[in-house]
Amino acid sequence: MDRNQITGLLLLMGMLLGYQFFFAPKDEPKQAQKAQVAQTTVHKTVAPTTVDTVALKAAAGDFATAATGVAQDVVLENKDIKVTFSTQGGKVKQVLLKHYKTYKDFAAHKETPLTIYDEAFDKLSFELATTKGNVDINKLFFTTQSKGGVVAEGQKQSVTFTLALANGQSIEQTYTLAGEGYLVDQNTQIKGLDGLLKSQTAKINWVEEVRPTEKDLNENRKATVNYLIAEGEEFDQLTENPTSANDATLEKPLNWLTFKKKYFLSGFIAKNTPISKAQIWATPNPEDSVNIKTLRANMEISLADMKAGKGQYQWYFGPNDYNKIKEIAPAFGRNVKLSYDIFLPITRYVFVPLFNILETVFSNYGLLIIALVLVIKFALLPLTYKSYVSMAKMRILQPELNAIKEKVGDDAAKLQQAQMKLYGEVGVSPLSGCVPVLATMPILMAVFMLFPNLINLRQEAFLWANDLSTYDSVLDLPFSIPFYGNHVSLFTLLMTLSSIAYGYYNNQNTPDQVGQPIDMKKMAYITPVIFMFVMNSLPAGMSFYYFVSNLVTILQQIGIRKFVDEDKIKQVLEENRKKIAAGGGKKSRFSEYLQKQMKAAEEMQKQQNEEKKKKK
């Protein structure tokens, strides 16, 4: 590991360590899990309480005639989702995703659809402010003539629920599902209730107890509330904090609001008038293995739209897949955290389109990752070549640098000045090899952010890894190693060994760094070990990417070495030395800049020495 590469690697190492410290999986307390399971089991056996119809009618006020009844289900489904509606509230009761399943069902080879929304863990109220108090419409009983059914591709089908009062007063909820996709359209119309309602807004209060769907409890860290401020289409979210609660009061109108989990998304989208304002919360439940996080949103929406027949909204229940959600609403694709904002163009305009192309060629995602590495590596080959040539120049200058070291001794300032003088004499910039390496760093960081959020790898198997979106475990340990975990990831071990092998090969071709306070070559062996601890619980697909990348880099270095004539480079350096000495050559801008800075430093040092002499 030479000096030209150490800066970039330290940046990546710092990012990885930060991820490990703040977001690494934590082992759930087993006793807490057992207690929660026991509590859940007891809850299921509790006998239902007697319904107090008098109290229900009193609470419903002017809607007392709809306070009691028998709930009936209506099912509407397409090729992607199955939506169950209930006449109680005229609302969505349950949503199943047909092409997805939880990790437990996947491991057990069950074909059970994934439940993304259910009354068991999603509580939704729809409140209207009346002259006699607030009434939750979702507790009232509607009627329907709709039978539901399966929607054919290219078609749409609706179900309508009606809550009828006297004198033509009514509330009507209509839901429409297309023949494919994950959107449910909702149209809410209020007729003749002007004398009963006193507020200009209605309230939707939504609480979701997030259930785990993945191999580890990533939802605890990834689950949060996202939203888009209508003015300027400004995207924002609650911090993905795994340990403490977060909340916010949003006074500006919103286009949409979503409950984002690691790979799945439930969202409410306002079609006409934006959501007036909202309060949102995200509360982690670290001791609970069933409800790992609580997401909550209290929203206010336009009552005038519903009275005018313009109460049009959409619900999205589906995968948090960039290709599937990017066109649903303005900036809706931001729900997928493709990368840090600074690297977002790389993932959005390079990795995502490249992934889409490769998916049409490869059905196996392990082979797809290999192809992805090859495309990226060969695209960056000119930078790799330039970095290697820079190291070759430094190797050629090594004897002269060693001679300078012996002559100057341990005076760091004089040593640096002498080195820069040599670089200037031959027209070499010591950073010429660093810049190409740093240019590749955004690619490494983009991969680091993209792979943990890429649903494409979810439950895709390759070799011994049955799910590339999470860690591969070839050995479960009976104990937990701090910062490492209680399992052994083979892909992480292979990545570590390949990194050490690359470091060893690189060290053989890298000159010793004269005057460095630490031996940079040792970092080639220390850094991969640190990465091994960080990467052990991260997606196997990412470790495999870095493993293949290391192998390709070594092969590229070997190939480049055969084509680079160091004797010719040495001859060019000597010619540069002669031209520059004769005044006909051109120094590198970096060398000229450093020489100016060193001269300025020398002048300042002389002035300080003179001032000290005067004081004496």
C-alpha positions in Angstrom: 0.0 0.0 0.0 1.8 3.1 -1.2 1.3 6.7 -0.1 -0.7 7.5 -3.2 -3.4 5.1 -2.1 -3.5 5.4 1.7 -5.6 8.6 1.7 -8.5 7.0 -0.2 -8.4 3.8 1.8 -8.4 5.6 5.1 -11.5 7.5 4.0 -13.3 4.2 3.1 -12.1 2.6 6.3 -13.6 5.5 8.3 -16.9 5.2 6.6 -17.0 1.5 7.2 -16.1 1.8 10.8 -18.8 4.5 11.2 -21.4 2.1 9.7 -20.3 -0.6 12.0 -20.5 1.6 15.1 -23.8 3.2 14.4 -25.7 0.6 12.3 -24.1 -2.9 12.9 -26.6 -5.6 13.9 -27.0 -6.1 17.6 -27.9 -9.5 19.1 -31.3 -9.4 20.5 -31.6 -10.4 24.2 -32.9 -13.9 24.1 -34.8 -13.5 27.4 -36.6 -10.5 26.0 -37.5 -12.4 22.8 -38.9 -15.3 24.9 -40.8 -12.9 27.0 -42.3 -11.2 24.0 -43.3 -14.5 22.4 -45.0 -15.6 25.6 -46.7 -12.2 25.8 -48.0 -12.6 22.3 -49.2 -16.1 22.9 -51.2 -15.0 25.9 -52.7 -12.1 24.0 -54.1 -14.5 21.4 -55.9 -16.6 24.0 -57.7 -13.7 25.7 -61.5 -13.9 25.3 -63.1 -11.0 23.4 -64.8 -8.4 25.5 -68.6 -7.7 25.3 -69.4 -4.9 22.9 -71.1 -1.9 24.5 -73.5 -0.8 21.7 -74.8 2.1 23.8 -71.3 3.5 24.3 -70.5 3.0 20.6 -73.5 4.9 19.5 -72.9 7.7 21.9 -69.3 8.0 20.7 -70.5 8.1 17.1 -72.8 11.0 17.7 -74.7 11.9 14.5 -73.3 8.7 12.9 -74.9 6.5 15.6 -76.9 4.5 13.0 -73.6 3.2 11.6 -71.9 2.5 14.9 -72.7 -1.2 15.0 -72.9 -3.9 12.5 -71.1 -7.0 11.1 -67.9 -6.5 9.2 -67.6 -8.2 5.8 -64.5 -8.6 3.7 -64.2 -7.8 0.0 -61.1 -9.0 -1.9 -59.6 -7.3 -4.9 -56.3 -8.6 -6.4 -54.1 -8.4 -9.4 -51.0 -10.3 -10.5 -48.8 -8.5 -7.9 -50.9 -7.9 -4.8 -54.0 -9.1 -3.0 -56.0 -6.4 -1.1 -58.6 -7.2 1.4 -61.1 -4.4 2.3 -63.5 -4.3 5.2 -67.0 -2.8 5.4 -66.1 -1.6 8.8 -64.6 1.7 7.9 -64.8 1.1 4.2 -61.0 0.7 4.5 -58.0 -1.4 3.5 -57.7 -4.3 6.0 -54.8 -6.3 4.6 -52.4 -6.3 1.7 -50.3 -9.3 0.6 -47.4 -9.2 -1.9 -47.6 -12.2 -4.1 -44.0 -12.3 -5.3 -42.3 -11.7 -2.0 -42.0 -13.6 1.3 -40.3 -13.2 4.6 -36.9 -14.7 5.2 -38.4 -17.3 7.6 -40.8 -18.5 4.9 -38.0 -18.4 2.3 -35.7 -20.5 4.5 -38.5 -23.0 5.1 -39.4 -23.1 1.4 -42.9 -21.9 2.1 -44.9 -20.0 -0.6 -46.7 -17.7 1.8 -47.1 -14.2 0.4 -45.5 -11.4 2.4 -48.0 -9.3 4.5 -47.0 -5.7 4.1 -50.2 -4.2 5.7 -52.5 -5.7 8.2 -54.9 -4.5 10.9 -52.9 -6.6 13.4 -50.0 -4.2 13.1 -51.3 -1.2 11.1 -53.8 1.0 13.0 -55.5 3.6 10.8 -58.1 6.1 11.9 -60.0 8.6 9.7 -61.3 11.4 12.0 -63.9 14.0 11.1 -64.6 16.9 13.5 -68.3 17.2 14.1 -70.4 19.6 16.2 -70.6 16.8 18.8 -66.9 15.8 18.8 -64.4 13.9 16.7 -65.7 10.7 15.0 -63.5 7.9 13.7 -65.1 6.9 10.4 -63.0 3.8 10.2 -64.9 2.3 13.2 -68.3 2.8 11.5 -70.0 0.3 9.3 -70.4 0.8 5.5 -72.4 -1.2 3.0 -71.3 -2.3 -0.4 -72.6 -4.1 -3.5 -69.1 -4.8 -4.8 -68.0 -8.4 -5.0 -64.3 -7.9 -5.7 -62.4 -10.3 -7.8 -59.2 -10.7 -9.9 -58.3 -7.7 -12.1 -57.1 -8.7 -15.5 -53.9 -7.1 -16.9 -54.6 -3.9 -18.7 -57.9 -3.5 -16.9 -59.1 -1.7 -13.7 -61.7 -2.7 -11.1 -63.2 -0.7 -8.2 -65.0 -1.5 -5.0 -67.3 1.1 -3.4 -68.3 1.4 0.3 -71.2 3.7 1.3 -72.1 5.0 4.7 -75.7 6.4 4.3 -77.4 8.7 6.8 -80.8 10.5 6.6 -81.7 13.1 4.1 -79.3 12.0 1.5 -76.2 12.5 3.7 -73.5 10.0 3.0 -69.8 9.2 2.9 -68.5 7.1 0.0 -65.1 5.4 -0.3 -64.1 4.0 -3.7 -60.9 2.0 -4.2 -59.5 1.1 -7.6 -56.9 -1.5 -8.5 -55.2 -1.8 -11.8 -54.3 -5.2 -13.4 -50.7 -4.9 -12.2 -48.6 -2.9 -9.9 -48.8 -1.9 -6.2 -51.0 1.2 -6.2 -54.4 1.4 -4.8 -56.4 4.5 -5.8 -58.8 5.9 -3.2 -61.6 8.4 -3.8 -63.4 9.8 -0.7 -66.6 11.8 -1.3 -68.7 13.5 1.4 -72.3 14.5 0.6 -74.6 16.7 2.6 -72.7 16.8 5.9 -72.1 20.6 6.0 -74.3 21.0 9.0 -72.5 18.2 11.0 -68.9 19.0 10.2 -67.1 22.0 11.7 -63.5 21.6 10.6 -61.9 22.3 7.2 -59.5 19.4 7.5 -59.9 15.7 8.2 -57.3 13.7 10.2 -55.6 10.4 9.2 -53.8 8.9 12.1 -51.6 5.9 11.0 -49.5 3.7 13.3 -47.4 0.8 12.1 -45.7 -1.8 14.3 -42.8 -2.9 12.0 -42.4 -6.6 11.9 -39.1 -8.3 10.8 -39.1 -9.7 7.3 -35.3 -10.2 6.8 -32.7 -12.6 8.2 -31.5 -10.0 10.7 -33.3 -7.1 12.3 -32.3 -4.6 9.7 -35.7 -2.9 9.9 -34.8 -1.7 13.3 -32.2 0.5 11.8 -33.6 1.1 8.3 -37.3 1.7 9.2 -38.2 5.4 9.2 -40.7 8.0 7.9 -40.0 9.7 4.6 -41.9 12.6 3.1 -41.8 15.2 0.3 -42.5 18.9 1.1 -44.7 20.2 -1.7 -42.9 23.6 -2.0 -39.8 23.0 -4.0 -40.4 19.2 -3.9 -38.0 18.9 -0.9 -37.4 15.3 0.2 -36.6 14.7 3.9 -36.9 11.9 6.5 -36.6 11.1 10.2 -33.1 10.0 11.0 -32.7 6.2 10.8 -31.7 6.0 14.4 -31.6 2.4 15.8 -31.6 3.3 19.5 -33.6 6.5 20.2 -36.9 7.9 19.2 -37.3 10.7 16.6 -40.2 13.0 15.8 -41.0 16.0 13.8 -43.8 18.5 13.3 -44.3 19.3 9.6 -46.1 22.6 9.2 -45.6 22.8 5.4 -47.9 21.0 3.0 -46.7 17.5 1.8 -47.1 15.7 -1.5 -46.7 12.3 0.1 -45.6 10.5 3.2 -44.3 6.9 3.5 -43.3 4.3 6.1 -40.1 3.0 4.7 -38.6 -0.3 5.8 -35.4 -1.9 4.5 -36.9 -3.4 1.3 -40.6 -2.5 1.5 -42.7 0.6 1.5 -46.2 1.7 2.5 -47.1 5.2 1.4 -50.0 7.8 1.3 -50.0 10.1 -1.7 -52.2 13.2 -2.0 -53.3 13.6 -5.7 -55.1 17.0 -5.6 -54.5 19.2 -2.5 -51.4 18.3 -0.6 -51.4 17.0 3.0 -51.9 20.2 5.0 -49.5 19.3 7.9 -48.4 16.3 9.8 -46.7 15.1 13.0 -44.4 12.0 12.6 -42.6 9.7 15.0 -40.2 6.7 14.7 -39.6 4.8 18.0 -37.3 1.8 18.1 -38.2 -1.2 20.3 -34.8 -2.8 20.9 -36.1 -5.3 23.5 -39.0 -6.4 21.2 -38.4 -9.1 18.6 -41.9 -9.0 17.2 -42.6 -5.2 16.9 -39.1 -4.0 16.2 -40.0 -0.3 15.6 -43.1 1.9 15.8 -43.8 4.4 13.0 -46.5 6.9 13.4 -48.0 9.8 11.3 -50.8 12.1 12.1 -51.9 13.9 8.9 -54.4 16.6 8.1 -56.1 16.5 4.7 -58.5 18.8 2.9 -62.2 18.3 3.8 -63.2 20.7 1.0 -61.8 18.3 -1.6 -63.9 15.4 -0.3 -67.0 17.6 -0.4 -66.3 18.6 -3.9 -65.7 15.0 -5.1 -62.0 15.6 -5.4 -60.8 13.6 -2.4 -58.4 11.6 -4.5 -55.5 9.8 -2.9 -53.2 6.8 -3.6 -51.8 4.1 -1.4 -48.6 2.3 -2.3 -48.0 -1.1 -0.8 -45.0 -2.8 -2.4 -41.2 -3.3 -2.7 -38.9 -0.3 -2.2 -37.5 -0.9 -5.7 -36.2 2.2 -7.5 -37.3 0.9 -10.9 -40.8 0.3 -9.7 -41.4 3.5 -7.7 -39.5 6.3 -9.5 -42.5 7.3 -11.6 -45.2 7.0 -9.0 -45.0 10.5 -7.7 -42.5 13.4 -7.7 -39.2 12.3 -6.1 -40.9 9.1 -4.9 -37.7 7.2 -6.0 -35.9 9.0 -3.2 -37.4 6.4 -0.8 -34.6 4.1 -2.0 -31.4 5.4 -0.5 -29.2 4.7 -3.4 -26.2 6.6 -2.0 -25.0 9.6 -0.2 -26.2 12.8 -2.1 -22.6 13.5 -3.3 -22.4 10.1 -5.0 -26.0 9.9 -6.0 -25.4 10.6 -9.7 -23.0 7.6 -9.9 -25.6 5.2 -8.6 -28.6 6.7 -10.4 -27.0 7.1 -13.8 -24.3 4.4 -13.8 -25.0 1.5 -11.4 -28.8 1.4 -11.7 -28.9 1.5 -15.5 -26.0 -0.9 -15.7 -27.8 -3.3 -13.3 -30.9 -3.1 -15.4 -29.0 -4.0 -18.6 -27.2 -6.9 -16.9 -30.4 -8.2 -15.5 -31.6 -8.8 -19.0 -28.6 -11.0 -19.7 -28.0 -12.8 -16.4 -30.6 -14.6 -14.3 -28.0 -15.5 -11.7 -27.0 -12.5 -9.6 -23.6 -13.9 -8.7 -22.7 -13.9 -12.4 -24.3 -10.5 -12.7 -22.0 -9.1 -10.0 -18.9 -10.6 -11.8 -20.0 -8.9 -15.0 -20.6 -5.6 -13.1 -17.1 -5.7 -11.7 -15.6 -6.4 -15.2 -17.5 -3.5 -16.8 -16.5 -1.1 -14.0 -12.9 -2.2 -13.8 -12.3 -2.0 -17.6 -14.0 1.4 -17.6 -11.5 2.6 -15.0 -8.5 0.8 -16.6 -6.9 4.1 -17.9 -6.8 5.4 -14.3 -5.3 2.1 -13.1 -2.7 2.3 -15.8 -1.8 5.9 -14.9 -1.5 5.0 -11.2 0.8 2.1 -12.0 3.0 4.3 -14.2 3.3 6.8 -11.4 4.5 4.0 -9.0 7.0 2.9 -11.6 8.4 6.5 -11.7 8.7 6.5 -7.9 10.5 3.1 -8.0 13.0 4.5 -10.5 13.6 7.6 -8.3 13.9 5.4 -5.2 17.8 5.2 -5.2 18.0 9.0 -5.4 15.4 9.5 -2.6 17.4 7.1 -0.4 20.6 9.1 -1.1 18.7 12.3 -0.1 17.6 10.7 3.1 21.2 9.7 4.0 22.4 13.2 3.3 19.7 15.2 5.0 19.1 12.9 8.0 16.0 13.3 10.2 15.3 16.9 9.4 11.7 16.5 8.0 11.5 20.0 6.5 14.8 19.8 4.6 14.0 16.2 3.5 10.7 17.3 2.0 12.3 20.3 0.3 15.0 18.1 -1.2 12.5 15.5 -2.4 10.3 18.2 -4.0 13.4 19.6 -5.7 14.1 16.2 -7.2 10.5 15.8 -8.3 10.8 19.2 -10.0 14.0 18.4 -11.7 12.5 15.4 -13.5 9.0 16.8 -13.9 7.2 14.3 -11.7 4.2 15.1 -9.4 4.1 12.8 -6.3 0.3 13.1 -6.4 0.0 11.8 -10.0 -0.7 8.3 -8.7 -3.0 9.5 -5.9 -5.5 11.3 -8.1 -6.4 8.2 -10.2 -6.9 6.2 -7.0 -9.0 8.9 -5.4 -11.1 9.1 -8.5 -12.1 5.4 -8.0 -13.2 6.1 -4.4 -16.7 7.3 -5.3 -17.2 3.9 -7.0 -16.3 2.0 -3.9 -18.4 4.2 -1.7 -21.4 4.0 -4.1 -21.2 0.2 -3.9 -21.0 0.4 -0.1 -24.2 2.3 0.0 -26.1 0.7 -2.9 -25.8 -3.0 -2.1 -27.4 -3.0 1.4 -30.4 -1.1 -0.1 -30.7 -3.1 -3.3 -33.8 -5.3 -3.3 -32.6 -7.0 -6.5 -30.3 -9.2 -4.4 -33.0 -10.1 -1.9 -33.3 -13.9 -1.6 -31.1 -14.5 -4.6 -28.7 -17.4 -4.1 -25.2 -17.9 -5.3 -22.8 -20.8 -4.3 -23.2 -21.3 -0.6 -25.0 -18.0 0.1 -28.8 -18.5 -0.1 -29.4 -14.7 0.1 -27.0 -12.2 -1.3 -28.8 -9.3 0.4 -27.6 -10.4 3.8 -24.5 -12.1 5.3 -23.6 -15.6 4.4 -22.8 -17.9 7.3 -20.7 -21.0 6.9 -20.2 -21.4 10.6 -22.3 -20.3 13.5 -20.3 -19.5 16.6 -21.5 -20.5 20.1 -20.3 -17.0 21.3 -20.2 -13.5 19.9 -16.9 -11.7 19.0 -17.0 -7.9 19.7 -17.4 -5.9 16.4 -17.5 -9.2 14.5 -20.6 -11.2 15.5 -21.5 -14.8 16.1 -21.0 -16.2 12.6 -18.3 -16.6 10.0 -18.9 -15.1 6.5 -16.9 -17.0 3.9 -17.3 -14.3 1.3 -15.9 -11.8 3.8 -12.9 -14.1 4.5 -12.3 -14.4 0.7 -12.5 -10.6 0.4 -10.0 -10.2 3.2 -7.6 -12.8 1.8 -7.8 -11.2 -1.7 -7.2 -7.8 -0.2 -4.1 -9.0 1.7 -2.9 -10.8 -1.5 -3.3 -7.5 -3.5 -1.5 -5.6 -0.7 1.4 -8.1 -0.8 1.6 -7.9 -4.6 1.4 -4.1 -4.5 4.1 -3.9 -1.8 6.5 -5.8 -4.1 6.1 -3.1 -6.7 5.9 -0.1 -4.4 9.1 1.7 -3.3 9.6 2.4 0.4 8.3 5.8 1.4 11.3 7.9 2.5 10.7 10.0 5.6 7.2 8.6 6.4 6.4 8.4 10.1 4.8 5.0 9.8 5.4 2.1 7.4 2.6 2.5 4.9 3.2 -1.0 3.6 2.0 -2.5 6.8 -1.4 -0.8 6.3 -1.9 -3.2 3.3 -2.3 -6.0 5.9 -3.9 -4.1 8.7 -6.7 -2.5 6.7 -8.2 -5.7 5.3 -8.4 -7.2 8.8 -10.3 -4.1 10.0 -12.6 -4.5 7.0 -13.2 -8.1 7.8 -14.7 -7.2 11.2 -16.9 -4.4 9.6 -18.1 -6.5 6.6 -18.9 -9.8 8.4 -22.5 -8.8 9.0 -23.1 -6.9 5.7 -24.6 -8.3 2.5 -22.8 -11.2 1.0 -23.3 -9.6 -2.5 -21.1 -6.6 -1.4 -18.3 -8.8 0.0 -18.4 -10.9 -3.2 -18.2 -7.7 -5.3 -15.1 -6.5 -3.4 -13.6 -10.0 -3.6 -14.0 -10.2 -7.4 -12.8 -6.6 -7.7 -9.6 -7.4 -5.9 -8.9 -10.4 -8.1 -9.5 -8.4 -11.3 -7.3 -5.5 -10.0 -4.4 -8.0 -9.4 -4.8 -9.4 -12.9 -4.9 -5.9 -14.3 -1.7 -5.0 -12.5 0.0 -8.1 -13.8 -1.1 -7.3 -17.3 -0.1 -3.7 -17.1 3.3 -4.6 -15.7 4.0 -6.6 -18.9 3.2 -3.7 -21.1 5.1 -1.0 -19.1 8.8 -0.5 -20.1 10.5 0.9 -17.0 13.7 1.4 -18.9 11.8 3.7 -21.3 10.2 5.6 -18.4 13.7 6.1 -16.9 14.9 7.4 -20.2 12.0 9.9 -20.3 12.8 11.1 -16.8 16.4 11.7 -17.7 15.4 13.6 -20.8 13.0 15.7 -18.6 15.8 16.4 -16.2 18.0 17.7 -19.0 15.3 19.8 -20.5 14.3 21.4 -17.2 17.9 22.0 -16.3 18.4 23.8 -19.6 15.3 25.8 -19.1 13.4 24.2 -21.9 11.4 21.7 -20.0 8.2 22.3 -18.1 7.7 21.5 -14.4 4.5 20.0 -13.2 2.1 22.6 -11.7 2.0 20.8 -8.4 5.9 20.9 -8.2 5.9 24.6 -9.0 3.2 25.2 -6.4 5.0 23.3 -3.6 8.3 25.0 -4.4 6.7 28.4 -4.1 5.1 27.4 -0.8 8.4 26.0 0.5 10.2 29.2 -0.4 7.6 31.2 1.4 8.0 29.0 4.4 11.8 29.5 4.3 11.4 33.2 4.2 9.0 33.1 7.1 11.4 30.9 9.1 14.2 33.4 8.4 12.1 36.3 9.6 11.3 34.5 12.8 14.9 33.6 13.4 15.9 37.3 12.9 13.2 38.5 15.3 14.5 36.0 17.9 18.0 37.3 17.5 16.9 40.9 17.9 15.0 40.1 21.1 18.2 38.5 22.5 
